[in-house]
Amino acid sequence: MKNRIRELRAEHGWSQADLAEKLDVSRQSVNAIETGRYDPSLPLAFAISRLFGLPVEAIFTPDQETA
Amino acid sequence: MAVTKREKRLGNTYLRELGGSLAVYAVLLVAAIRFGRPMEEGVLRTIFLLSPMVGFCLGLWAIARHVNRMDEYMRRILLESVALGAALTAGLTFTYGFLETAGYPKLSMFAVWMVLCGSTGVVTMIRTLRQR
């Protein structure tokens, strides 16, 4: 899964630690999500979407569209 | 590496809870050795000698609470590390089983516990270093 979190975080001028605090997760989690090593659960994906004020599909896109 | 306020808070809570349970374990262990061992055999002595397990159980509770407070990614990393540590332990203990057949000294089963802790620690360290 690809995502725009790094780009959106930069737009807001937040560090990974800032974003981690706002999402109530560890900085390692933010790093793993940004680098595509970890796909967040639906509740966390929705929390990210709420924080940036964007729909989930505007932040996360699948690597390949599935049927 | 920056540590967030959340991680610091969780770490402090875990240390406090685990430290408390270890302190209870240590006090009960000293009491069991000092007063339990000289007692006459019987149910009371057995209970006295088993009493350090109260601290041990508190430690388990502290670990369970910590795992519950972790976020989903950290919990997954921990559980994967424990699984890989267990696999490594199985490999090492199987290997030593063959070595015992070859004449190496028989070790206590308690050693497996220490190998598991060491293996999980090594796996966690390698994974942490790889992610930097």
N, CA and C atoms of all chains as a GROMACS GRO file, in nm:
protein
  597
    1MET      N    1   0.085  -0.120   0.000
    1MET     CA    2   0.000   0.000   0.000
    1MET      C    3   0.089   0.126   0.000
    2LYS      N    4   0.058   0.217  -0.092
    2LYS     CA    5   0.132   0.344  -0.094
    2LYS      C    6   0.054   0.446  -0.013
    3ASN      N    7   0.124   0.546   0.036
    3ASN     CA    8   0.052   0.652   0.109
    3ASN      C    9   0.123   0.786   0.095
    4ARG      N   10   0.049   0.893   0.128
    4ARG     CA   11   0.102   1.029   0.114
    4ARG      C   12   0.133   1.090   0.250
    5ILE      N   13   0.153   1.007   0.349
    5ILE     CA   14   0.167   1.060   0.485
    5ILE      C   15   0.290   1.150   0.500
    6ARG      N   16   0.402   1.108   0.444
    6ARG     CA   17   0.524   1.189   0.457
    6ARG      C   18   0.501   1.329   0.398
    7GLU      N   19   0.438   1.330   0.280
    7GLU     CA   20   0.410   1.456   0.210
    7GLU      C   21   0.312   1.543   0.292
    8LEU      N   22   0.207   1.483   0.342
    8LEU     CA   23   0.107   1.557   0.420
    8LEU      C   24   0.166   1.607   0.552
    9ARG      N   25   0.250   1.526   0.611
    9ARG     CA   26   0.316   1.564   0.737
    9ARG      C   27   0.406   1.685   0.712
   10ALA      N   28   0.479   1.681   0.598
   10ALA     CA   29   0.569   1.792   0.565
   10ALA      C   30   0.488   1.920   0.542
   11GLU      N   31   0.373   1.907   0.477
   11GLU     CA   32   0.287   2.025   0.452
   11GLU      C   33   0.246   2.092   0.583
   12HIS      N   34   0.223   2.010   0.685
   12HIS     CA   35   0.182   2.064   0.815
   12HIS      C   36   0.300   2.105   0.901
   13GLY      N   37   0.421   2.075   0.855
   13GLY     CA   38   0.542   2.109   0.930
   13GLY      C   39   0.559   2.026   1.056
   14TRP      N   40   0.511   1.902   1.050
   14TRP     CA   41   0.521   1.815   1.168
   14TRP      C   42   0.638   1.717   1.151
   15SER      N   43   0.702   1.686   1.261
   15SER     CA   44   0.803   1.580   1.260
   15SER      C   45   0.731   1.446   1.276
   16GLN      N   46   0.805   1.337   1.260
   16GLN     CA   47   0.744   1.205   1.282
   16GLN      C   48   0.696   1.193   1.426
   17ALA      N   49   0.776   1.250   1.518
   17ALA     CA   50   0.739   1.243   1.660
   17ALA      C   51   0.610   1.323   1.685
   18ASP      N   52   0.596   1.439   1.620
   18ASP     CA   53   0.472   1.520   1.635
   18ASP      C   54   0.351   1.440   1.589
   19LEU      N   55   0.366   1.378   1.471
   19LEU     CA   56   0.254   1.301   1.416
   19LEU      C   57   0.221   1.182   1.507
   20ALA      N   58   0.327   1.119   1.557
   20ALA     CA   59   0.308   1.004   1.647
   20ALA      C   60   0.229   1.046   1.771
   21GLU      N   61   0.263   1.163   1.828
   21GLU     CA   62   0.191   1.213   1.947
   21GLU      C   63   0.044   1.236   1.914
   22LYS      N   64   0.019   1.297   1.797
   22LYS     CA   65  -0.119   1.330   1.760
   22LYS      C   66  -0.202   1.203   1.736
   23LEU      N   67  -0.136   1.097   1.688
   23LEU     CA   68  -0.208   0.972   1.659
   23LEU      C   69  -0.206   0.876   1.777
   24ASP      N   70  -0.130   0.913   1.880
   24ASP     CA   71  -0.112   0.827   1.998
   24ASP      C   72  -0.052   0.691   1.961
   25VAL      N   73   0.050   0.697   1.877
   25VAL     CA   74   0.126   0.577   1.843
   25VAL      C   75   0.275   0.609   1.860
   26SER      N   76   0.360   0.508   1.842
   26SER     CA   77   0.504   0.532   1.856
   26SER      C   78   0.561   0.596   1.729
   27ARG      N   79   0.678   0.659   1.742
   27ARG     CA   80   0.742   0.721   1.626
   27ARG      C   81   0.782   0.612   1.525
   28GLN      N   82   0.819   0.495   1.577
   28GLN     CA   83   0.857   0.384   1.488
   28GLN      C   84   0.739   0.342   1.400
   29SER      N   85   0.618   0.351   1.455
   29SER     CA   86   0.499   0.314   1.376
   29SER      C   87   0.480   0.412   1.261
   30VAL      N   88   0.496   0.541   1.290
   30VAL     CA   89   0.481   0.642   1.185
   30VAL      C   90   0.585   0.617   1.076
   31ASN      N   91   0.709   0.591   1.119
   31ASN     CA   92   0.817   0.565   1.024
   31ASN      C   93   0.786   0.441   0.939
   32ALA      N   94   0.738   0.334   1.004
   32ALA     CA   95   0.709   0.210   0.931
   32ALA      C   96   0.595   0.230   0.830
   33ILE      N   97   0.495   0.312   0.868
   33ILE     CA   98   0.382   0.337   0.777
   33ILE      C   99   0.430   0.423   0.659
   34GLU      N  100   0.507   0.527   0.690
   34GLU     CA  101   0.555   0.617   0.585
   34GLU      C  102   0.642   0.545   0.482
   35THR      N  103   0.724   0.453   0.531
   35THR     CA  104   0.816   0.384   0.439
   35THR      C  105   0.752   0.260   0.375
   36GLY      N  106   0.625   0.238   0.405
   36GLY     CA  107   0.552   0.127   0.341
   36GLY      C  108   0.583  -0.009   0.400
   37ARG      N  109   0.651  -0.012   0.516
   37ARG     CA  110   0.683  -0.140   0.578
   37ARG      C  111   0.564  -0.196   0.656
   38TYR      N  112   0.469  -0.108   0.685
   38TYR     CA  113   0.354  -0.152   0.765
   38TYR      C  114   0.228  -0.082   0.716
   39ASP      N  115   0.124  -0.160   0.692
   39ASP     CA  116  -0.006  -0.102   0.655
   39ASP      C  117  -0.090  -0.091   0.782
   40PRO      N  118  -0.136   0.030   0.814
   40PRO     CA  119  -0.212   0.045   0.940
   40PRO      C  120  -0.347  -0.025   0.935
   41SER      N  121  -0.400  -0.052   1.056
   41SER     CA  122  -0.534  -0.110   1.065
   41SER      C  123  -0.636  -0.006   1.020
   42LEU      N  124  -0.759  -0.048   0.998
   42LEU     CA  125  -0.863   0.048   0.958
   42LEU      C  126  -0.883   0.159   1.061
   43PRO      N  127  -0.892   0.127   1.193
   43PRO     CA  128  -0.910   0.237   1.290
   43PRO      C  129  -0.796   0.341   1.283
   44LEU      N  130  -0.671   0.293   1.266
   44LEU     CA  131  -0.560   0.387   1.259
   44LEU      C  132  -0.563   0.466   1.128
   45ALA      N  133  -0.600   0.397   1.018
   45ALA     CA  134  -0.610   0.466   0.889
   45ALA      C  135  -0.716   0.576   0.896
   46PHE      N  136  -0.827   0.549   0.965
   46PHE     CA  137  -0.932   0.651   0.978
   46PHE      C  138  -0.888   0.764   1.070
   47ALA      N  139  -0.808   0.730   1.171
   47ALA     CA  140  -0.756   0.835   1.260
   47ALA      C  141  -0.663   0.928   1.181
   48ILE      N  142  -0.582   0.870   1.092
   48ILE     CA  143  -0.492   0.949   1.007
   48ILE      C  144  -0.575   1.037   0.913
   49SER      N  145  -0.678   0.976   0.857
   49SER     CA  146  -0.764   1.050   0.764
   49SER      C  147  -0.833   1.168   0.834
   50ARG      N  148  -0.881   1.146   0.956
   50ARG     CA  149  -0.945   1.254   1.033
   50ARG      C  150  -0.846   1.365   1.064
   51LEU      N  151  -0.723   1.324   1.101
   51LEU     CA  152  -0.622   1.422   1.140
   51LEU      C  153  -0.587   1.515   1.023
   52PHE      N  154  -0.575   1.458   0.903
   52PHE     CA  155  -0.539   1.540   0.787
   52PHE      C  156  -0.662   1.598   0.717
   53GLY      N  157  -0.781   1.558   0.761
   53GLY     CA  158  -0.904   1.611   0.701
   53GLY      C  159  -0.923   1.567   0.558
   54LEU      N  160  -0.878   1.446   0.528
   54LEU     CA  161  -0.891   1.392   0.392
   54LEU      C  162  -0.952   1.252   0.398
   55PRO      N  163  -1.022   1.211   0.291
   55PRO     CA  164  -1.073   1.073   0.292
   55PRO      C  165  -0.957   0.972   0.288
   56VAL      N  166  -0.983   0.854   0.340
   56VAL     CA  167  -0.878   0.750   0.346
   56VAL      C  168  -0.817   0.724   0.208
   57GLU      N  169  -0.906   0.718   0.106
   57GLU     CA  170  -0.856   0.685  -0.028
   57GLU      C  171  -0.771   0.797  -0.090
   58ALA      N  172  -0.777   0.916  -0.030
   58ALA     CA  173  -0.691   1.025  -0.079
   58ALA      C  174  -0.551   1.016  -0.016
   59ILE      N  175  -0.539   0.934   0.087
   59ILE     CA  176  -0.409   0.918   0.156
   59ILE      C  177  -0.344   0.784   0.119
   60PHE      N  178  -0.426   0.679   0.118
   60PHE     CA  179  -0.373   0.545   0.090
   60PHE      C  180  -0.421   0.497  -0.047
   61THR      N  181  -0.328   0.438  -0.123
   61THR     CA  182  -0.367   0.378  -0.250
   61THR      C  183  -0.303   0.239  -0.259
   62PRO      N  184  -0.379   0.139  -0.303
   62PRO     CA  185  -0.320   0.005  -0.314
   62PRO      C  186  -0.210   0.002  -0.419
   63ASP      N  187  -0.114  -0.087  -0.400
   63ASP     CA  188  -0.005  -0.100  -0.499
   63ASP      C  189  -0.061  -0.137  -0.635
   64GLN      N  190  -0.157  -0.231  -0.634
   64GLN     CA  191  -0.222  -0.272  -0.758
   64GLN      C  192  -0.370  -0.276  -0.732
   65GLU      N  193  -0.450  -0.223  -0.823
   65GLU     CA  194  -0.595  -0.229  -0.807
   65GLU      C  195  -0.639  -0.375  -0.818
   66THR      N  196  -0.716  -0.421  -0.718
   66THR     CA  197  -0.765  -0.559  -0.725
   66THR      C  198  -0.911  -0.558  -0.766
   67ALA      N  199  -0.960  -0.673  -0.816
   67ALA     CA  200  -1.097  -0.680  -0.865
   67ALA      C  201  -1.196  -0.671  -0.750
   68MET      N  202   1.774   0.877   1.834
   68MET     CA  203   1.635   0.858   1.793
   68MET      C  204   1.543   0.928   1.894
   69ALA      N  205   1.450   1.011   1.842
   69ALA     CA  206   1.363   1.088   1.931
   69ALA      C  207   1.263   0.996   2.001
   70VAL      N  208   1.248   1.020   2.129
   70VAL     CA  209   1.148   0.943   2.206
   70VAL      C  210   1.032   1.037   2.233
   71THR      N  211   0.913   0.996   2.194
   71THR     CA  212   0.797   1.083   2.213
   71THR      C  213   0.753   1.077   2.360
   72LYS      N  214   0.669   1.176   2.396
   72LYS     CA  215   0.618   1.180   2.535
   72LYS      C  216   0.540   1.052   2.565
   73ARG      N  217   0.468   1.006   2.464
   73ARG     CA  218   0.386   0.884   2.481
   73ARG      C  219   0.476   0.764   2.515
   74GLU      N  220   0.585   0.749   2.436
   74GLU     CA  221   0.675   0.635   2.459
   74GLU      C  222   0.740   0.644   2.597
   75LYS      N  223   0.774   0.768   2.636
   75LYS     CA  224   0.837   0.788   2.767
   75LYS      C  225   0.739   0.751   2.878
   76ARG      N  226   0.613   0.795   2.860
   76ARG     CA  227   0.510   0.767   2.961
   76ARG      C  228   0.487   0.615   2.972
   77LEU      N  229   0.474   0.550   2.855
   77LEU     CA  230   0.451   0.405   2.856
   77LEU      C  231   0.570   0.331   2.916
   78GLY      N  232   0.690   0.377   2.881
   78GLY     CA  233   0.811   0.313   2.933
   78GLY      C  234   0.820   0.326   3.084
   79ASN      N  235   0.789   0.447   3.135
   79ASN     CA  236   0.795   0.469   3.280
   79ASN      C  237   0.691   0.384   3.353
   80THR      N  238   0.571   0.377   3.298
   80THR     CA  239   0.465   0.298   3.361
   80THR      C  240   0.507   0.150   3.366
   81TYR      N  241   0.563   0.102   3.255
   81TYR     CA  242   0.604  -0.038   3.248
   81TYR      C  243   0.716  -0.066   3.349
   82LEU      N  244   0.814   0.024   3.353
   82LEU     CA  245   0.925   0.004   3.448
   82LEU      C  246   0.874   0.004   3.591
   83ARG      N  247   0.781   0.094   3.621
   83ARG     CA  248   0.727   0.104   3.758
   83ARG      C  249   0.653  -0.026   3.794
   84GLU      N  250   0.568  -0.073   3.702
   84GLU     CA  251   0.488  -0.193   3.730
   84GLU      C  252   0.575  -0.319   3.737
   85LEU      N  253   0.668  -0.330   3.640
   85LEU     CA  254   0.755  -0.449   3.639
   85LEU      C  255   0.852  -0.445   3.757
   86GLY      N  256   0.905  -0.325   3.784
   86GLY     CA  257   0.997  -0.308   3.898
   86GLY      C  258   0.928  -0.344   4.029
   87GLY      N  259   0.802  -0.301   4.044
   87GLY     CA  260   0.725  -0.331   4.165
   87GLY      C  261   0.707  -0.481   4.182
   88SER      N  262   0.676  -0.548   4.071
   88SER     CA  263   0.653  -0.693   4.080
   88SER      C  264   0.784  -0.766   4.110
   89LEU      N  265   0.894  -0.718   4.055
   89LEU     CA  266   1.024  -0.780   4.084
   89LEU      C  267   1.063  -0.759   4.230
   90ALA      N  268   1.027  -0.641   4.284
   90ALA     CA  269   1.056  -0.613   4.425
   90ALA      C  270   0.977  -0.709   4.515
   91VAL      N  271   0.848  -0.729   4.479
   91VAL     CA  272   0.764  -0.824   4.555
   91VAL      C  273   0.825  -0.964   4.546
   92TYR      N  274   0.868  -1.001   4.425
   92TYR     CA  275   0.930  -1.133   4.404
   92TYR      C  276   1.054  -1.147   4.493
   93ALA      N  277   1.139  -1.044   4.492
   93ALA     CA  278   1.265  -1.050   4.568
   93ALA      C  279   1.238  -1.064   4.718
   94VAL      N  280   1.143  -0.984   4.770
   94VAL     CA  281   1.111  -0.988   4.914
   94VAL      C  282   1.058  -1.127   4.952
   95LEU      N  283   0.965  -1.179   4.868
   95LEU     CA  284   0.906  -1.310   4.898
   95LEU      C  285   1.009  -1.423   4.883
   96LEU      N  286   1.103  -1.404   4.789
   96LEU     CA  287   1.206  -1.506   4.770
   96LEU      C  288   1.297  -1.514   4.893
   97VAL      N  289   1.336  -1.396   4.942
   97VAL     CA  290   1.422  -1.392   5.063
   97VAL      C  291   1.346  -1.454   5.181
   98ALA      N  292   1.218  -1.418   5.193
   98ALA     CA  293   1.136  -1.472   5.303
   98ALA      C  294   1.122  -1.622   5.290
   99ALA      N  295   1.102  -1.671   5.166
   99ALA     CA  296   1.085  -1.815   5.144
   99ALA      C  297   1.213  -1.890   5.181
  100ILE      N  298   1.327  -1.833   5.144
  100ILE     CA  299   1.455  -1.899   5.174
  100ILE      C  300   1.481  -1.897   5.324
  101ARG      N  301   1.458  -1.778   5.383
  101ARG     CA  302   1.493  -1.759   5.525
  101ARG      C  303   1.399  -1.835   5.619
  102PHE      N  304   1.267  -1.822   5.591
  102PHE     CA  305   1.170  -1.880   5.685
  102PHE      C  306   1.106  -2.010   5.634
  103GLY      N  307   1.094  -2.022   5.500
  103GLY     CA  308   1.027  -2.139   5.444
  103GLY      C  309   1.110  -2.265   5.451
  104ARG      N  310   1.237  -2.252   5.416
  104ARG     CA  311   1.323  -2.373   5.412
  104ARG      C  312   1.335  -2.445   5.546
  105PRO      N  313   1.354  -2.368   5.658
  105PRO     CA  314   1.370  -2.440   5.786
  105PRO      C  315   1.239  -2.497   5.842
  106MET      N  316   1.125  -2.462   5.782
  106MET     CA  317   0.996  -2.509   5.837
  106MET      C  318   0.981  -2.660   5.822
  107GLU      N  319   0.893  -2.715   5.905
  107GLU     CA  320   0.866  -2.858   5.894
  107GLU      C  321   0.783  -2.882   5.768
  108GLU      N  322   0.804  -3.000   5.708
  108GLU     CA  323   0.732  -3.030   5.584
  108GLU      C  324   0.581  -3.027   5.606
  109GLY      N  325   0.512  -2.977   5.507
  109GLY     CA  326   0.366  -2.968   5.518
  109GLY      C  327   0.313  -2.865   5.420
  110VAL      N  328   0.184  -2.848   5.426
  110VAL     CA  329   0.116  -2.756   5.332
  110VAL      C  330   0.167  -2.613   5.351
  111LEU      N  331   0.182  -2.572   5.477
  111LEU     CA  332   0.225  -2.434   5.506
  111LEU      C  333   0.363  -2.406   5.445
  112ARG      N  334   0.452  -2.504   5.458
  112ARG     CA  335   0.588  -2.487   5.403
  112ARG      C  336   0.581  -2.476   5.250
  113THR      N  337   0.499  -2.563   5.191
  113THR     CA  338   0.484  -2.560   5.044
  113THR      C  339   0.434  -2.423   4.999
  114ILE      N  340   0.333  -2.372   5.070
  114ILE     CA  341   0.278  -2.240   5.035
  114ILE      C  342   0.386  -2.134   5.050
  115PHE      N  343   0.462  -2.141   5.158
  115PHE     CA  344   0.569  -2.043   5.184
  115PHE      C  345   0.673  -2.047   5.072
  116LEU      N  346   0.713  -2.170   5.033
  116LEU     CA  347   0.817  -2.184   4.930
  116LEU      C  348   0.766  -2.143   4.791
  117LEU      N  349   0.636  -2.152   4.772
  117LEU     CA  350   0.578  -2.111   4.643
  117LEU      C  351   0.546  -1.962   4.638
  118SER      N  352   0.552  -1.895   4.753
  118SER     CA  353   0.506  -1.755   4.761
  118SER      C  354   0.575  -1.660   4.663
  119PRO      N  355   0.705  -1.679   4.625
  119PRO     CA  356   0.764  -1.586   4.527
  119PRO      C  357   0.688  -1.581   4.395
  120MET      N  358   0.611  -1.687   4.366
  120MET     CA  359   0.535  -1.688   4.242
  120MET      C  360   0.428  -1.578   4.237
  121VAL      N  361   0.394  -1.525   4.354
  121VAL     CA  362   0.301  -1.410   4.356
  121VAL      C  363   0.365  -1.293   4.281
  122GLY      N  364   0.494  -1.268   4.311
  122GLY     CA  365   0.568  -1.161   4.241
  122GLY      C  366   0.582  -1.192   4.094
  123PHE      N  367   0.605  -1.320   4.064
  123PHE     CA  368   0.619  -1.362   3.924
  123PHE      C  369   0.489  -1.335   3.848
  124CYS      N  370   0.376  -1.371   3.910
  124CYS     CA  371   0.246  -1.348   3.845
  124CYS      C  372   0.219  -1.199   3.827
  125LEU      N  373   0.261  -1.118   3.925
  125LEU     CA  374   0.245  -0.973   3.909
  125LEU      C  375   0.328  -0.924   3.790
  126GLY      N  376   0.446  -0.986   3.772
  126GLY     CA  377   0.531  -0.952   3.658
  126GLY      C  378   0.462  -0.986   3.526
  127LEU      N  379   0.398  -1.103   3.522
  127LEU     CA  380   0.324  -1.142   3.402
  127LEU      C  381   0.213  -1.042   3.372
  128TRP      N  382   0.146  -1.000   3.481
  128TRP     CA  383   0.037  -0.903   3.466
  128TRP      C  384   0.092  -0.770   3.411
  129ALA      N  385   0.210  -0.728   3.462
  129ALA     CA  386   0.271  -0.603   3.416
  129ALA      C  387   0.305  -0.613   3.267
  130ILE      N  388   0.357  -0.730   3.226
  130ILE     CA  389   0.392  -0.749   3.084
  130ILE      C  390   0.266  -0.747   2.998
  131ALA      N  391   0.160  -0.817   3.046
  131ALA     CA  392   0.034  -0.821   2.969
  131ALA      C  393  -0.023  -0.679   2.955
  132ARG      N  394  -0.018  -0.601   3.063
  132ARG     CA  395  -0.069  -0.463   3.058
  132ARG      C  396   0.014  -0.380   2.960
  133HIS      N  397   0.147  -0.401   2.960
  133HIS     CA  398   0.234  -0.325   2.870
  133HIS      C  399   0.204  -0.359   2.724
  134VAL      N  400   0.188  -0.489   2.697
  134VAL     CA  401   0.159  -0.531   2.559
  134VAL      C  402   0.025  -0.471   2.514
  135ASN      N  403  -0.069  -0.464   2.608
  135ASN     CA  404  -0.201  -0.408   2.577
  135ASN      C  405  -0.194  -0.257   2.548
  136ARG      N  406  -0.098  -0.190   2.612
  136ARG     CA  407  -0.086  -0.044   2.591
  136ARG      C  408  -0.006  -0.009   2.465
  137MET      N  409   0.070  -0.108   2.414
  137MET     CA  410   0.151  -0.080   2.294
  137MET      C  411   0.061  -0.050   2.175
  138ASP      N  412   0.116   0.022   2.075
  138ASP     CA  413   0.035   0.041   1.956
  138ASP      C  414   0.045  -0.084   1.868
  139GLU      N  415  -0.040  -0.090   1.766
  139GLU     CA  416  -0.054  -0.213   1.687
  139GLU      C  417   0.076  -0.256   1.620
  140TYR      N  418   0.154  -0.160   1.570
  140TYR     CA  419   0.278  -0.196   1.500
  140TYR      C  420   0.381  -0.252   1.598
  141MET      N  421   0.398  -0.186   1.713
  141MET     CA  422   0.496  -0.231   1.811
  141MET      C  423   0.459  -0.368   1.867
  142ARG      N  424   0.326  -0.389   1.882
  142ARG     CA  425   0.279  -0.519   1.933
  142ARG      C  426   0.313  -0.628   1.831
  143ARG      N  427   0.293  -0.596   1.703
  143ARG     CA  428   0.323  -0.695   1.599
  143ARG      C  429   0.472  -0.728   1.597
  144ILE      N  430   0.555  -0.623   1.608
  144ILE     CA  431   0.701  -0.644   1.607
  144ILE      C  432   0.741  -0.732   1.725
  145LEU      N  433   0.684  -0.701   1.843
  145LEU     CA  434   0.718  -0.779   1.963
  145LEU      C  435   0.678  -0.926   1.946
  146LEU      N  436   0.554  -0.948   1.900
  146LEU     CA  437   0.506  -1.086   1.887
  146LEU      C  438   0.586  -1.163   1.781
  147GLU      N  439   0.623  -1.094   1.673
  147GLU     CA  440   0.706  -1.160   1.571
  147GLU      C  441   0.843  -1.195   1.628
  148SER      N  442   0.898  -1.104   1.709
  148SER     CA  443   1.030  -1.128   1.768
  148SER      C  444   1.025  -1.246   1.864
  149VAL      N  445   0.916  -1.254   1.944
  149VAL     CA  446   0.902  -1.366   2.037
  149VAL      C  447   0.889  -1.497   1.959
  150ALA      N  448   0.812  -1.493   1.848
  150ALA     CA  449   0.794  -1.614   1.766
  150ALA      C  450   0.927  -1.658   1.706
  151LEU      N  451   1.003  -1.563   1.652
  151LEU     CA  452   1.134  -1.598   1.594
  151LEU      C  453   1.230  -1.644   1.703
  152GLY      N  454   1.222  -1.579   1.821
  152GLY     CA  455   1.306  -1.619   1.935
  152GLY      C  456   1.274  -1.762   1.977
  153ALA      N  457   1.146  -1.797   1.975
  153ALA     CA  458   1.104  -1.934   2.012
  153ALA      C  459   1.157  -2.034   1.909
  154ALA      N  460   1.152  -1.995   1.781
  154ALA     CA  461   1.202  -2.085   1.675
  154ALA      C  462   1.352  -2.104   1.691
  155LEU      N  463   1.423  -1.996   1.720
  155LEU     CA  464   1.568  -2.003   1.740
  155LEU      C  465   1.600  -2.091   1.861
  156THR      N  466   1.520  -2.074   1.967
  156THR     CA  467   1.539  -2.156   2.088
  156THR      C  468   1.518  -2.304   2.057
  157ALA      N  469   1.416  -2.332   1.977
  157ALA     CA  470   1.390  -2.472   1.940
  157ALA      C  471   1.511  -2.529   1.867
  158GLY      N  472   1.566  -2.450   1.775
  158GLY     CA  473   1.684  -2.495   1.699
  158GLY      C  474   1.803  -2.520   1.791
  159LEU      N  475   1.827  -2.425   1.881
  159LEU     CA  476   1.943  -2.436   1.971
  159LEU      C  477   1.929  -2.554   2.067
  160THR      N  478   1.808  -2.570   2.124
  160THR     CA  479   1.791  -2.677   2.222
  160THR      C  480   1.791  -2.816   2.155
  161PHE      N  481   1.737  -2.821   2.033
  161PHE     CA  482   1.744  -2.947   1.957
  161PHE      C  483   1.890  -2.983   1.932
  162THR      N  484   1.965  -2.881   1.889
  162THR     CA  485   2.108  -2.903   1.861
  162THR      C  486   2.178  -2.955   1.986
  163TYR      N  487   2.148  -2.891   2.101
  163TYR     CA  488   2.215  -2.933   2.224
  163TYR      C  489   2.171  -3.074   2.265
  164GLY      N  490   2.047  -3.110   2.230
  164GLY     CA  491   2.000  -3.246   2.257
  164GLY      C  492   2.089  -3.349   2.187
  165PHE      N  493   2.127  -3.318   2.062
  165PHE     CA  494   2.217  -3.409   1.988
  165PHE      C  495   2.356  -3.410   2.053
  166LEU      N  496   2.397  -3.290   2.098
  166LEU     CA  497   2.530  -3.282   2.162
  166LEU      C  498   2.533  -3.362   2.292
  167GLU      N  499   2.420  -3.362   2.366
  167GLU     CA  500   2.413  -3.442   2.490
  167GLU      C  501   2.433  -3.591   2.456
  168THR      N  502   2.372  -3.632   2.344
  168THR     CA  503   2.391  -3.772   2.301
  168THR      C  504   2.539  -3.797   2.271
  169ALA      N  505   2.606  -3.690   2.224
  169ALA     CA  506   2.749  -3.705   2.190
  169ALA      C  507   2.839  -3.695   2.313
  170GLY      N  508   2.777  -3.677   2.431
  170GLY     CA  509   2.857  -3.678   2.553
  170GLY      C  510   2.870  -3.545   2.624
  171TYR      N  511   2.807  -3.441   2.571
  171TYR     CA  512   2.812  -3.310   2.639
  171TYR      C  513   2.730  -3.319   2.769
  172PRO      N  514   2.764  -3.233   2.868
  172PRO     CA  515   2.694  -3.243   2.997
  172PRO      C  516   2.544  -3.217   2.986
  173LYS      N  517   2.467  -3.289   3.068
  173LYS     CA  518   2.321  -3.270   3.071
  173LYS      C  519   2.292  -3.137   3.137
  174LEU      N  520   2.207  -3.058   3.076
  174LEU     CA  521   2.171  -2.928   3.134
  174LEU      C  522   2.029  -2.934   3.190
  175SER      N  523   2.002  -2.846   3.286
  175SER     CA  524   1.869  -2.838   3.344
  175SER      C  525   1.773  -2.780   3.240
  176MET      N  526   1.646  -2.822   3.247
  176MET     CA  527   1.545  -2.769   3.156
  176MET      C  528   1.527  -2.618   3.176
  177PHE      N  529   1.567  -2.571   3.292
  177PHE     CA  530   1.555  -2.427   3.324
  177PHE      C  531   1.638  -2.343   3.227
  178ALA      N  532   1.744  -2.406   3.170
  178ALA     CA  533   1.832  -2.333   3.077
  178ALA      C  534   1.755  -2.288   2.953
  179VAL      N  535   1.650  -2.364   2.916
  179VAL     CA  536   1.571  -2.330   2.797
  179VAL      C  537   1.510  -2.190   2.811
  180TRP      N  538   1.465  -2.161   2.933
  180TRP     CA  539   1.403  -2.031   2.962
  180TRP      C  540   1.502  -1.917   2.934
  181MET      N  541   1.627  -1.938   2.978
  181MET     CA  542   1.728  -1.834   2.957
  181MET      C  543   1.764  -1.822   2.809
  182VAL      N  544   1.769  -1.937   2.739
  182VAL     CA  545   1.797  -1.934   2.595
  182VAL      C  546   1.685  -1.859   2.522
  183LEU      N  547   1.560  -1.882   2.565
  183LEU     CA  548   1.446  -1.814   2.502
  183LEU      C  549   1.457  -1.662   2.520
  184CYS      N  550   1.490  -1.620   2.643
  184CYS     CA  551   1.505  -1.476   2.670
  184CYS      C  552   1.617  -1.418   2.584
  185GLY      N  553   1.730  -1.489   2.581
  185GLY     CA  554   1.846  -1.441   2.502
  185GLY      C  555   1.812  -1.436   2.354
  186SER      N  556   1.748  -1.541   2.303
  186SER     CA  557   1.715  -1.547   2.160
  186SER      C  558   1.620  -1.434   2.122
  187THR      N  559   1.517  -1.413   2.205
  187THR     CA  560   1.420  -1.307   2.176
  187THR      C  561   1.491  -1.170   2.179
  188GLY      N  562   1.581  -1.153   2.274
  188GLY     CA  563   1.656  -1.027   2.284
  188GLY      C  564   1.742  -1.005   2.161
  189VAL      N  565   1.810  -1.109   2.115
  189VAL     CA  566   1.898  -1.096   1.997
  189VAL      C  567   1.814  -1.064   1.872
  190VAL      N  568   1.702  -1.136   1.856
  190VAL     CA  569   1.615  -1.112   1.740
  190VAL      C  570   1.562  -0.969   1.743
  191THR      N  571   1.518  -0.922   1.860
  191THR     CA  572   1.464  -0.786   1.872
  191THR      C  573   1.572  -0.683   1.836
  192MET      N  574   1.695  -0.708   1.884
  192MET     CA  575   1.805  -0.614   1.859
  192MET      C  576   1.836  -0.608   1.709
  193ILE      N  577   1.844  -0.725   1.645
  193ILE     CA  578   1.875  -0.729   1.501
  193ILE      C  579   1.767  -0.656   1.422
  194ARG      N  580   1.641  -0.680   1.458
  194ARG     CA  581   1.530  -0.616   1.385
  194ARG      C  582   1.531  -0.466   1.405
  195THR      N  583   1.562  -0.423   1.527
  195THR     CA  584   1.568  -0.278   1.556
  195THR      C  585   1.679  -0.213   1.474
  196LEU      N  586   1.796  -0.278   1.470
  196LEU     CA  587   1.909  -0.222   1.395
  196LEU      C  588   1.878  -0.217   1.246
  197ARG      N  589   1.811  -0.321   1.195
  197ARG     CA  590   1.778  -0.325   1.052
  197ARG      C  591   1.681  -0.215   1.012
  198GLN      N  592   1.599  -0.171   1.107
  198GLN     CA  593   1.496  -0.071   1.073
  198GLN      C  594   1.547   0.071   1.081
  199ARG      N  595   1.670   0.088   1.129
  199ARG     CA  596   1.723   0.225   1.139
  199ARG      C  597   1.764   0.280   1.005
   0.00000   0.00000   0.00000
